[in-house]
Amino acid sequence: MAFGKSKTKVKRKPRTGDDDRRYKRKSCRFCADKIVAIDYKDSNRLRNFVTDRGKIMPRRITGNCSRHQHILTKAIKRSRVMGLLPFVAG
């Protein structure tokens, strides 16, 4: 006898049309503005991609492409080391 398996079936509610919502994919801000170089000294732009607690926002939330997300992450880390952005919320 296997543990964790129950003999009763779980009744699920029927699916409605609202469950199949498709969201519009966010576009990369840097590709849209044709910005190739992301500078670590531009702290005002980098603050848009950092939460109030100091965490870097993920790609799925910001909508950046993978190339620009990698560049953005490096720029945020460099500006933290230089003291332009905080590591954690103060």
Buried (B, 14 or more C-beta within 10 A) or exposed (E): EEEEEEEEEEEEEEEEEEEEEEEEEEEBBBBEEEBEEBEBEBBEBBBEBBEEEBEBBEBEEBBBBEEBBEBBBEBBBBBBEEEBBEEEEE
